[in-house]
Amino acid sequence: MSQSDIVHVAVVPPKSLDADVAKMVASLVNKEIFDTRLLLAGEIPRIIAHDTDIDRANSVARNIRDAGLVAFVCGDSELRNHSAGFVAHTVKPGEGEVLFRDKMGRESKVETGDIFLILKGRMRSRTREEISTTKIKINVPATVLMGGFPIMRRVTKKTSREALQLDDFVKIYDRRSPHPRIEMSQNHIDYAFLGPRLTSSVPANFPIVVAKLREWFPQAIFDERLTKPFKTDLPTASPREALEITCKLIYLCHLAMDRR
């Protein structure tokens, strides 16, 4: 985190919010109580304040923690710096370790006790889909030339519509870095390693893979809140950037809770 970096104060929304706590947090971040309550609602860690001075940001976060909430600070550049993990195509469990392979045959071994967080989510993206519709219509000029005998012609009309694409994913983290160590995407996995549990349906196979990961890494925290729609409190250039920022906030949230 550089000296000139914008520093964000993030808070984990509590299940219930005491009126006095809401009032105190509102005064700390210089916001109206109503707006503060909105920021402290939901399941995703929320960014409620920004500063260019890390000491002031840490002071705000510390006071919020003293009120019983989970709060932490993070630099803007840290949140926006995304480093992709090892993208696994297939998996092979072993004794005390799991071997991941990518499409190029490269390998990454992970010890079963090394993993801190398994984060499951869903990427939602919208694409333009072109649709061609063909209809049979009467060709009026040709029909007149033929003395009234109906001449038909094919008319193709092209339209476009917005299509929603869903891609479930899982990111696997250790404690050493907020960047994922392993990434797996529902539509980019060779499911043959599932053996007799393999089905013909990708949406049915992926939950089996996630269940296997939880079995292989029993000490890891499992978080699936990103399977629901979410929003980010920062301006982003794309849904992908918004997703990566939110993944990092959730990782930092679990790290802060683990250190309490």
N, C-alpha and C positions, 0 to 999 in steps of 0.2 A: 504494500500500500504506500504510494508516494505521498509526499507532503502536500502537493497541490491537488490530490485526488478528492473528489466529492465523497463524503462518508455518509452512509445511510444507517439509520437506526431501525432495526426490524424487531417486531414483536410477534410472538406466537399467540393467536387469539385464544382466550380462555373459554372453557365451556360455559361459564357464567361470569358476568362482569358486575362487580359491586359498584354502586353509584359513587362512593367515595373514591374508589380506585380510578374510575373513569374521569372524575373531576380532577384528580391529581395528575393523571397522564395528560389530560387536555392542557393543563397549565404548563406542564413540562415541555410540550411540543408546540405550544402557542396556537392551539386550535379550539374551535367551539366543541362543547361536550357532545353535541349531536354528531358532528363530523368524526370525532374521536371514537364514538360508539360504532359508527359504520366501519371505521378502519380496524376495530378490534373484533369484528365479526367474521365468521367463516372458519375454514379449516387450514387455509394456506398462510404461512408466515407473511405478515404485512409490513411494508415499509411505511413508517409513520412520521419520520423526520429526516432532514438532510442537513449537513454542515460541511464546511471546509476545514474545520478544526477538529482533529481526531480526539483531542482531550475533552472538548465540550460534548462531542457525540458519546464518548465513553461515560461521561458524567451523567448524561441523560439516560443512557442504557442502564447504568448502575442504579440510579434512583427508581427506574421502572422495575428492576429486579427486586429492589428492596420492598416494593409494593406487592411482591408475590408473583409477578408475571415473568415469563421467559423472554429476555431481550438480549440482543447482540448487535454488534456493529460490523459493517462490511464496506469495503471500498467499491465505488462504481466500476472501476476498471477490473477489479477482482470478479465482480458479478458478470461482467460482459466478456471476460476472457474465457473462451471455451476451448478445451482440449479434449478431443474425442478419445474414448477409451478403445481398447482392443475389441474390434467388432467380431464377435464369435459366430461361426456358421454351424458348428457342431460341438458336442460336449462328450467327454468320457470321464466318469468318476473313477477315483482310485483310492488307495489306502491313505487317508489323511490329506488328500489333495484332489483337486478337480482340474482336468486338462481341457482347455478350450482351444479350438482350431478355427482359423478364419478360412475364407474361400481360397486363399493362396497356399494353404497347408501350413502356415506359420502357427506356432503354438505359444500358449501362455498358461503356466501352471500357477494355481492359486491354492494355498493351504487352507484347509477348512476353517481354521481359527482366525484367519486374517481379515475376514470380511465383517465390516461394521454395519453396512446398510444395503438392503435390497429394495430398490425403488421401482415400482411398477407404475406405468402410466399409459396414456393414449394420446397420440399425435393426431390432431384434427387439421386437415388442410382442404382448401377448396380449389377446384380446377374447373376450367371451362371445357365443356363436353359438346362436341358438334354432332347434331342429329340430322339425318337426311330422311325426308318424307316424300314418297312418290305417289302421285295421284293420276288417275286417268281422266282426261278432260276432252271435250269435243273441240276439234280443230275447225273453227268457224270458217276461215277463208278456204280451206281445202274442201270442206263440206259443200260450200256454195259452188265451187268449181266442178264438183262431182254431181251437180244437179240435185243436191239435197240429200245424197247418200251420206250418212254420218261417218266422218273420218275422225278417229280418236288419236290422241297423242299423250305421251307420258310427260308429266311435269314434276320435276324434282325441286323441292324447296329445302334449303339448308337453314337450320336454326341452331342456336347454342343455348346451353343451360349450365347453371352452376352445379357441380357435383361435390358432395362431401366425401372425402376419403379418410378412413380410420386406419391407424397403424399402431397396434399395441407394442410396447417395448418394455424392457427391463434394464436398469442400470445397476451395476454392482460396485460398491465403494469400500475402500478400507479407511482407516483413520488418518492416513498420512496425507491425503490430498482431497480437495473438494471436486476434483475431476474424476469421472468414473474409471474404474480399473478395467471393467468388462462391460460391453453393451451387447444386447441382443434385440433384434427386431422381428416381430411376428412373421413378416413376409420375406425374411432373408435367413431362414434357418432350414437346415437339412434335418428333418425330424426322424430320420431312420434310426437314430440312437435310442428312440423310445421303445424299440422292439415290439413286443406283443401289445403294448398300450397305444401304439400308433393307430390313428384313425385317418380317414380320407379328408378330414376337415381341418384346415389351418386354424380357424378360431377355436376349435375343440382341442387341438394339440398344444397350443401355446400355454393355456392354464396348467397343463400337465408339466410342461417344462418349468414353469414358475414354482409349482409345488415341489418338483425335484430340487430346484435351487435352494428352497427353504429347508429341505431335508438334508442337503449336503452341507449347508452353512447354518447350522442350528443356532449359533450364537448371534447371528445377524438380526438387526431390526428389520421388520418388513413393513413397508409403507406403500399403500396403493391409492392415496388420495388424488393422485393425478389422473386416475381413470375417469374422474368427473371433470366437467368443464371448469375452467379457472380463468382468472384475469391477473395481470401483473400491474404493479403500481408505478412502473417505470415506462417511459416511451421506448418502443422497440421498433426495429426495422422489419420484422417478420414474425409470424407465429413460431417459427423455429427458435428465434432468439428469445422470445418470451418464454418458451418451454425451458430452454437451457438456464435462463436466469432463475426460474421458479425451482428447477431441480437443485440448483446450487443453494437457494434459500432453504429448501427442505433439508438438505445435507447439513448446513450450518446450524439449523434449528435443532436437529437431533444431537449434533456435537455440543451445542450449548446446554441442552437438557441433560446430556450425559455427564457434563462437568459440574452440575449443580451440587 
